[in-house]
Amino acid sequence: MPEGPTIHRLARDHDKLFAGRPLRASSPQGRFAEGAAVLDGRRLTKIDAFGKNLFYHWSGGQILHIHLGMAGRFKRHDGTPPSPSDAVRLRLRSAKHSVDLSGPMRCVLVSKGEKKDLVGRLGPDPIRRDADPDRAWEALRKSGRPVGMVLIDQAVFAGVGNIYRSEVLFLEGIHPTRPAKGVERAEFDAIWKHLVKLMRLGVRAGRIVTVGAFEKGASRRYFVYKAETCMRCGQPIEWLRMANRGVYACPRCQG
């Protein structure tokens, strides 16, 4: 599933392509036909992202909510687009550009109130300037779950996924199995600082960057994620299953 930086990058790129322009909207697959008919010909005013959620705002007050989930993806076309495949849930098209959306977990029109409720159920998003880390801290310090599970709970940390949880816990020397309520405030502050730095860098770079953010010219892309050995101590990396996802850790550096 795409992590927060991918979603924020999509919002930024689509905003540059389409914001302020009337768009043609269609649903070749047919599953979003009614929604596409409502949007067709309207002007897209802005796009914003919160965690793993995209919100497209239109003239007339309509809001399109998209969550890519595990299988969703966008494909961009410049100039005249090819005939869409039957898998395309939504095609948005301007005079010069178009994007095809296929396989999303969610593609629906929502009201302002529904958007507010949805965002209100999410934790702070480290990429956003309005994020309040104290909300995440209060939830984390009261939880008896392992910190490795809490870090990818979207109600606590919006946009954080499997790669970032493994990497920031390694950077702070915290094992994923430690109870979240056992994390000290100074440790949490360091985790939050790492998330802000790495996730915002991911938006700018258009990909997840961890090792490269600290060590220029590094031969590895990640510290522990899908690694065989620890780049610091040389010990084998361990793999654990948490929240139905694999998390990676160094048993020595994070002991």
C-alpha positions as YAML, in Angstrom:
chain: A
units: angstrom
residues:
- id: 1
  name: MET
  ca: [0.00, 0.00, 0.00]
- id: 2
  name: PRO
  ca: [1.43, 3.42, -0.90]
- id: 3
  name: GLU
  ca: [2.65, 5.35, 2.13]
- id: 4
  name: GLY
  ca: [1.89, 9.00, 2.83]
- id: 5
  name: PRO
  ca: [4.61, 10.61, 0.67]
- id: 6
  name: THR
  ca: [3.33, 8.86, -2.46]
- id: 7
  name: ILE
  ca: [-0.16, 10.22, -1.81]
- id: 8
  name: HIS
  ca: [1.06, 13.75, -1.11]
- id: 9
  name: ARG
  ca: [3.20, 13.63, -4.26]
- id: 10
  name: LEU
  ca: [0.15, 12.58, -6.30]
- id: 11
  name: ALA
  ca: [-1.84, 15.47, -4.82]
- id: 12
  name: ARG
  ca: [0.92, 17.91, -5.72]
- id: 13
  name: ASP
  ca: [1.40, 16.57, -9.24]
- id: 14
  name: HIS
  ca: [-2.32, 16.36, -10.06]
- id: 15
  name: ASP
  ca: [-2.88, 19.83, -8.64]
- id: 16
  name: LYS
  ca: [-0.26, 21.21, -11.04]
- id: 17
  name: LEU
  ca: [-1.83, 19.37, -13.97]
- id: 18
  name: PHE
  ca: [-5.50, 20.04, -13.36]
- id: 19
  name: ALA
  ca: [-6.32, 22.63, -10.68]
- id: 20
  name: GLY
  ca: [-8.30, 25.58, -12.00]
- id: 21
  name: ARG
  ca: [-9.41, 23.75, -15.15]
- id: 22
  name: PRO
  ca: [-12.68, 22.13, -16.20]
- id: 23
  name: LEU
  ca: [-12.19, 18.39, -16.62]
- id: 24
  name: ARG
  ca: [-13.93, 15.59, -18.43]
- id: 25
  name: ALA
  ca: [-14.68, 12.70, -16.10]
- id: 26
  name: SER
  ca: [-15.71, 9.20, -17.14]
- id: 27
  name: SER
  ca: [-15.81, 5.71, -15.70]
- id: 28
  name: PRO
  ca: [-14.91, 3.20, -18.42]
- id: 29
  name: GLN
  ca: [-15.35, 0.37, -15.94]
- id: 30
  name: GLY
  ca: [-18.79, 1.67, -14.97]
- id: 31
  name: ARG
  ca: [-18.40, 1.32, -11.20]
- id: 32
  name: PHE
  ca: [-18.14, 5.10, -10.74]
- id: 33
  name: ALA
  ca: [-20.44, 6.10, -13.58]
- id: 34
  name: GLU
  ca: [-22.86, 8.18, -11.48]
- id: 35
  name: GLY
  ca: [-20.08, 10.03, -9.71]
- id: 36
  name: ALA
  ca: [-18.21, 10.69, -12.95]
- id: 37
  name: ALA
  ca: [-21.39, 12.11, -14.48]
- id: 38
  name: VAL
  ca: [-21.68, 14.57, -11.57]
- id: 39
  name: LEU
  ca: [-18.06, 15.72, -12.01]
- id: 40
  name: ASP
  ca: [-17.92, 15.78, -15.81]
- id: 41
  name: GLY
  ca: [-17.31, 19.31, -17.07]
- id: 42
  name: ARG
  ca: [-16.80, 20.84, -13.62]
- id: 43
  name: ARG
  ca: [-13.72, 22.82, -12.62]
- id: 44
  name: LEU
  ca: [-11.29, 21.17, -10.25]
- id: 45
  name: THR
  ca: [-10.41, 23.78, -7.62]
- id: 46
  name: LYS
  ca: [-7.76, 22.02, -5.53]
- id: 47
  name: ILE
  ca: [-6.42, 18.67, -4.33]
- id: 48
  name: ASP
  ca: [-5.23, 17.90, -0.85]
- id: 49
  name: ALA
  ca: [-3.93, 14.83, 0.94]
- id: 50
  name: PHE
  ca: [-4.21, 13.57, 4.49]
- id: 51
  name: GLY
  ca: [-2.36, 10.38, 5.37]
- id: 52
  name: LYS
  ca: [-3.17, 7.86, 2.67]
- id: 53
  name: ASN
  ca: [-6.27, 9.75, 1.48]
- id: 54
  name: LEU
  ca: [-6.69, 12.03, -1.54]
- id: 55
  name: PHE
  ca: [-9.40, 14.68, -1.73]
- id: 56
  name: TYR
  ca: [-10.28, 16.38, -5.04]
- id: 57
  name: HIS
  ca: [-12.39, 19.54, -4.61]
- id: 58
  name: TRP
  ca: [-14.66, 20.74, -7.41]
- id: 59
  name: SER
  ca: [-16.68, 23.82, -8.26]
- id: 60
  name: GLY
  ca: [-20.14, 23.32, -6.84]
- id: 61
  name: GLY
  ca: [-18.75, 21.85, -3.60]
- id: 62
  name: GLN
  ca: [-18.29, 18.22, -4.66]
- id: 63
  name: ILE
  ca: [-15.40, 16.33, -3.06]
- id: 64
  name: LEU
  ca: [-13.96, 13.16, -4.54]
- id: 65
  name: HIS
  ca: [-12.31, 10.87, -1.97]
- id: 66
  name: ILE
  ca: [-9.77, 8.36, -3.25]
- id: 67
  name: HIS
  ca: [-7.90, 5.75, -1.21]
- id: 68
  name: LEU
  ca: [-5.64, 3.58, -3.34]
- id: 69
  name: GLY
  ca: [-5.46, 0.66, -0.90]
- id: 70
  name: MET
  ca: [-3.18, -2.21, -1.86]
- id: 71
  name: ALA
  ca: [-3.96, -2.38, -5.59]
- id: 72
  name: GLY
  ca: [-4.91, 1.14, -6.65]
- id: 73
  name: ARG
  ca: [-2.76, 3.12, -9.04]
- id: 74
  name: PHE
  ca: [-2.83, 6.13, -11.35]
- id: 75
  name: LYS
  ca: [-1.45, 6.20, -14.88]
- id: 76
  name: ARG
  ca: [-0.75, 9.52, -16.56]
- id: 77
  name: HIS
  ca: [-1.13, 10.28, -20.27]
- id: 78
  name: ASP
  ca: [0.07, 13.41, -22.05]
- id: 79
  name: GLY
  ca: [-1.67, 14.46, -25.24]
- id: 80
  name: THR
  ca: [-4.40, 12.24, -26.63]
- id: 81
  name: PRO
  ca: [-4.81, 9.27, -24.28]
- id: 82
  name: PRO
  ca: [-5.19, 5.69, -25.50]
- id: 83
  name: SER
  ca: [-8.51, 3.89, -25.25]
- id: 84
  name: PRO
  ca: [-9.02, 3.03, -21.58]
- id: 85
  name: SER
  ca: [-9.00, -0.57, -20.40]
- id: 86
  name: ASP
  ca: [-11.98, -2.11, -18.66]
- id: 87
  name: ALA
  ca: [-10.09, -1.84, -15.36]
- id: 88
  name: VAL
  ca: [-10.16, 1.98, -15.33]
- id: 89
  name: ARG
  ca: [-12.50, 3.14, -12.57]
- id: 90
  name: LEU
  ca: [-12.06, 6.84, -13.36]
- id: 91
  name: ARG
  ca: [-10.50, 8.88, -16.14]
- id: 92
  name: LEU
  ca: [-9.92, 12.60, -15.59]
- id: 93
  name: ARG
  ca: [-8.97, 14.55, -18.70]
- id: 94
  name: SER
  ca: [-8.02, 18.11, -19.55]
- id: 95
  name: ALA
  ca: [-7.09, 19.47, -22.96]
- id: 96
  name: LYS
  ca: [-3.45, 18.39, -22.52]
- id: 97
  name: HIS
  ca: [-3.31, 15.68, -19.87]
- id: 98
  name: SER
  ca: [-5.28, 12.79, -18.41]
- id: 99
  name: VAL
  ca: [-4.97, 10.27, -15.60]
- id: 100
  name: ASP
  ca: [-6.53, 6.83, -15.31]
- id: 101
  name: LEU
  ca: [-7.35, 5.37, -11.90]
- id: 102
  name: SER
  ca: [-7.64, 1.62, -11.52]
- id: 103
  name: GLY
  ca: [-8.04, -0.73, -8.58]
- id: 104
  name: PRO
  ca: [-8.69, 1.79, -5.76]
- id: 105
  name: MET
  ca: [-10.03, 0.67, -2.42]
- id: 106
  name: ARG
  ca: [-12.26, 3.77, -2.36]
- id: 107
  name: CYS
  ca: [-13.42, 6.20, -5.05]
- id: 108
  name: VAL
  ca: [-16.55, 8.04, -3.89]
- id: 109
  name: LEU
  ca: [-18.09, 11.48, -3.64]
- id: 110
  name: VAL
  ca: [-18.29, 12.77, -0.08]
- id: 111
  name: SER
  ca: [-19.75, 15.87, 1.57]
- id: 112
  name: LYS
  ca: [-17.70, 18.38, 3.53]
- id: 113
  name: GLY
  ca: [-19.08, 16.88, 6.72]
- id: 114
  name: GLU
  ca: [-18.13, 13.36, 5.68]
- id: 115
  name: LYS
  ca: [-14.61, 14.51, 4.83]
- id: 116
  name: LYS
  ca: [-14.32, 16.23, 8.21]
- id: 117
  name: ASP
  ca: [-15.46, 13.08, 10.01]
- id: 118
  name: LEU
  ca: [-13.06, 10.90, 8.05]
- id: 119
  name: VAL
  ca: [-10.07, 13.15, 8.72]
- id: 120
  name: GLY
  ca: [-11.12, 13.46, 12.35]
- id: 121
  name: ARG
  ca: [-10.69, 9.71, 12.78]
- id: 122
  name: LEU
  ca: [-7.08, 9.88, 11.60]
- id: 123
  name: GLY
  ca: [-4.00, 10.68, 13.61]
- id: 124
  name: PRO
  ca: [-1.68, 13.57, 12.75]
- id: 125
  name: ASP
  ca: [0.07, 13.39, 9.39]
- id: 126
  name: PRO
  ca: [3.83, 14.16, 9.75]
- id: 127
  name: ILE
  ca: [3.94, 15.63, 6.25]
- id: 128
  name: ARG
  ca: [1.34, 18.31, 6.95]
- id: 129
  name: ARG
  ca: [2.34, 21.63, 8.48]
- id: 130
  name: ASP
  ca: [-0.76, 21.60, 10.69]
- id: 131
  name: ALA
  ca: [0.09, 18.25, 12.31]
- id: 132
  name: ASP
  ca: [-0.11, 18.09, 16.11]
- id: 133
  name: PRO
  ca: [2.38, 15.47, 17.37]
- id: 134
  name: ASP
  ca: [0.95, 15.67, 20.89]
- id: 135
  name: ARG
  ca: [-2.14, 13.80, 19.66]
- id: 136
  name: ALA
  ca: [0.02, 10.89, 18.55]
- id: 137
  name: TRP
  ca: [2.01, 11.00, 21.79]
- id: 138
  name: GLU
  ca: [-1.12, 10.85, 23.94]
- id: 139
  name: ALA
  ca: [-2.42, 7.82, 22.02]
- id: 140
  name: LEU
  ca: [0.94, 6.05, 22.04]
- id: 141
  name: ARG
  ca: [1.70, 6.48, 25.74]
- id: 142
  name: LYS
  ca: [-1.67, 4.98, 26.71]
- id: 143
  name: SER
  ca: [-1.37, 1.93, 24.49]
- id: 144
  name: GLY
  ca: [-0.33, -1.50, 25.70]
- id: 145
  name: ARG
  ca: [0.23, -2.67, 22.14]
- id: 146
  name: PRO
  ca: [3.73, -3.04, 20.70]
- id: 147
  name: VAL
  ca: [5.08, 0.22, 19.33]
- id: 148
  name: GLY
  ca: [5.56, -1.50, 15.98]
- id: 149
  name: MET
  ca: [1.80, -1.93, 15.71]
- id: 150
  name: VAL
  ca: [0.91, 1.55, 16.92]
- id: 151
  name: LEU
  ca: [3.19, 3.21, 14.37]
- id: 152
  name: ILE
  ca: [1.12, 1.97, 11.43]
- id: 153
  name: ASP
  ca: [-2.23, 2.55, 13.10]
- id: 154
  name: GLN
  ca: [-3.70, 5.30, 10.91]
- id: 155
  name: ALA
  ca: [-5.73, 6.57, 13.86]
- id: 156
  name: VAL
  ca: [-2.43, 7.42, 15.56]
- id: 157
  name: PHE
  ca: [0.05, 8.20, 12.74]
- id: 158
  name: ALA
  ca: [-1.65, 9.03, 9.44]
- id: 159
  name: GLY
  ca: [0.33, 8.05, 6.36]
- id: 160
  name: VAL
  ca: [2.99, 5.96, 8.11]
- id: 161
  name: GLY
  ca: [3.41, 2.53, 6.55]
- id: 162
  name: ASN
  ca: [5.54, -0.55, 6.80]
- id: 163
  name: ILE
  ca: [8.82, 0.87, 5.53]
- id: 164
  name: TYR
  ca: [8.84, 3.98, 7.68]
- id: 165
  name: ARG
  ca: [7.97, 2.13, 10.89]
- id: 166
  name: SER
  ca: [10.89, -0.27, 10.46]
- id: 167
  name: GLU
  ca: [13.34, 2.48, 9.58]
- id: 168
  name: VAL
  ca: [12.49, 5.05, 12.28]
- id: 169
  name: LEU
  ca: [12.45, 2.45, 15.04]
- id: 170
  name: PHE
  ca: [15.91, 1.36, 13.93]
- id: 171
  name: LEU
  ca: [17.15, 4.94, 13.89]
- id: 172
  name: GLU
  ca: [15.99, 5.42, 17.48]
- id: 173
  name: GLY
  ca: [17.14, 1.96, 18.65]
- id: 174
  name: ILE
  ca: [13.68, 0.79, 19.71]
- id: 175
  name: HIS
  ca: [12.60, -2.78, 19.11]
- id: 176
  name: PRO
  ca: [9.15, -3.08, 17.48]
- id: 177
  name: THR
  ca: [7.92, -5.36, 20.27]
- id: 178
  name: ARG
  ca: [8.45, -2.83, 23.04]
- id: 179
  name: PRO
  ca: [5.11, -1.77, 24.56]
- id: 180
  name: ALA
  ca: [4.17, 1.63, 23.20]
- id: 181
  name: LYS
  ca: [3.50, 2.97, 26.69]
- id: 182
  name: GLY
  ca: [7.13, 2.21, 27.52]
- id: 183
  name: VAL
  ca: [8.42, 4.72, 24.97]
- id: 184
  name: GLU
  ca: [9.81, 7.84, 26.63]
- id: 185
  name: ARG
  ca: [8.77, 11.31, 25.49]
- id: 186
  name: ALA
  ca: [12.29, 12.08, 24.24]
- id: 187
  name: GLU
  ca: [12.21, 8.88, 22.18]
- id: 188
  name: PHE
  ca: [8.83, 9.77, 20.74]
- id: 189
  name: ASP
  ca: [10.06, 13.26, 19.84]
- id: 190
  name: ALA
  ca: [12.99, 11.70, 17.97]
- id: 191
  name: ILE
  ca: [10.67, 9.28, 16.14]
- id: 192
  name: TRP
  ca: [8.39, 12.15, 15.13]
- id: 193
  name: LYS
  ca: [11.36, 14.22, 13.96]
- id: 194
  name: HIS
  ca: [12.59, 11.32, 11.82]
- id: 195
  name: LEU
  ca: [9.12, 10.80, 10.34]
- id: 196
  name: VAL
  ca: [8.78, 14.47, 9.42]
- id: 197
  name: LYS
  ca: [12.23, 14.57, 7.83]
- id: 198
  name: LEU
  ca: [11.99, 11.29, 5.92]
- id: 199
  name: MET
  ca: [8.36, 11.56, 4.78]
- id: 200
  name: ARG
  ca: [8.70, 15.15, 3.53]
- id: 201
  name: LEU
  ca: [11.88, 14.14, 1.74]
- id: 202
  name: GLY
  ca: [9.92, 11.28, 0.18]
- id: 203
  name: VAL
  ca: [7.42, 13.75, -1.26]
- id: 204
  name: ARG
  ca: [10.17, 15.86, -2.82]
- id: 205
  name: ALA
  ca: [12.13, 12.87, -4.15]
- id: 206
  name: GLY
  ca: [9.09, 10.98, -5.41]
- id: 207
  name: ARG
  ca: [10.27, 7.83, -3.61]
- id: 208
  name: ILE
  ca: [11.04, 6.63, -0.10]
- id: 209
  name: VAL
  ca: [14.51, 7.71, 1.02]
- id: 210
  name: THR
  ca: [15.96, 6.66, 4.38]
- id: 211
  name: VAL
  ca: [19.68, 5.76, 4.34]
- id: 212
  name: GLY
  ca: [20.38, 8.44, 1.74]
- id: 213
  name: ALA
  ca: [18.94, 11.09, 4.04]
- id: 214
  name: PHE
  ca: [21.77, 10.48, 6.51]
- id: 215
  name: GLU
  ca: [24.62, 8.97, 4.50]
- id: 216
  name: LYS
  ca: [25.31, 10.35, 1.03]
- id: 217
  name: GLY
  ca: [26.55, 7.82, -1.50]
- id: 218
  name: ALA
  ca: [25.33, 4.89, 0.60]
- id: 219
  name: SER
  ca: [25.16, 1.59, -1.26]
- id: 220
  name: ARG
  ca: [21.93, 0.57, 0.50]
- id: 221
  name: ARG
  ca: [18.49, 2.07, 0.17]
- id: 222
  name: TYR
  ca: [17.16, 1.07, 3.62]
- id: 223
  name: PHE
  ca: [18.69, 0.51, 7.04]
- id: 224
  name: VAL
  ca: [16.75, -2.64, 7.96]
- id: 225
  name: TYR
  ca: [13.69, -2.94, 5.72]
- id: 226
  name: LYS
  ca: [14.07, -6.16, 3.71]
- id: 227
  name: ALA
  ca: [17.77, -6.17, 4.59]
- id: 228
  name: GLU
  ca: [19.73, -9.33, 5.42]
- id: 229
  name: THR
  ca: [22.28, -7.81, 7.79]
- id: 230
  name: CYS
  ca: [22.52, -4.64, 9.88]
- id: 231
  name: MET
  ca: [24.65, -1.98, 8.22]
- id: 232
  name: ARG
  ca: [25.88, -0.85, 11.64]
- id: 233
  name: CYS
  ca: [26.73, -4.04, 13.52]
- id: 234
  name: GLY
  ca: [26.58, -6.73, 10.84]
- id: 235
  name: GLN
  ca: [24.10, -8.91, 12.71]
- id: 236
  name: PRO
  ca: [21.33, -10.70, 10.76]
- id: 237
  name: ILE
  ca: [18.12, -8.69, 10.54]
- id: 238
  name: GLU
  ca: [15.08, -10.32, 12.12]
- id: 239
  name: TRP
  ca: [11.62, -10.36, 10.57]
- id: 240
  name: LEU
  ca: [8.46, -10.22, 12.67]
- id: 241
  name: ARG
  ca: [4.81, -10.20, 11.72]
- id: 242
  name: MET
  ca: [2.77, -7.37, 13.20]
- id: 243
  name: ALA
  ca: [-0.69, -6.20, 12.13]
- id: 244
  name: ASN
  ca: [-0.50, -8.70, 9.23]
- id: 245
  name: ARG
  ca: [2.62, -7.00, 7.85]
- id: 246
  name: GLY
  ca: [6.31, -7.80, 8.16]
- id: 247
  name: VAL
  ca: [8.48, -5.54, 10.29]
- id: 248
  name: TYR
  ca: [12.27, -5.65, 10.28]
- id: 249
  name: ALA
  ca: [14.66, -4.98, 13.17]
- id: 250
  name: CYS
  ca: [18.23, -5.50, 14.34]
- id: 251
  name: PRO
  ca: [18.15, -7.55, 17.56]
- id: 252
  name: ARG
  ca: [21.44, -6.01, 18.73]
- id: 253
  name: CYS
  ca: [21.00, -2.33, 17.84]
- id: 254
  name: GLN
  ca: [17.35, -2.37, 18.88]
- id: 255
  name: GLY
  ca: [17.68, -4.75, 21.82]
...
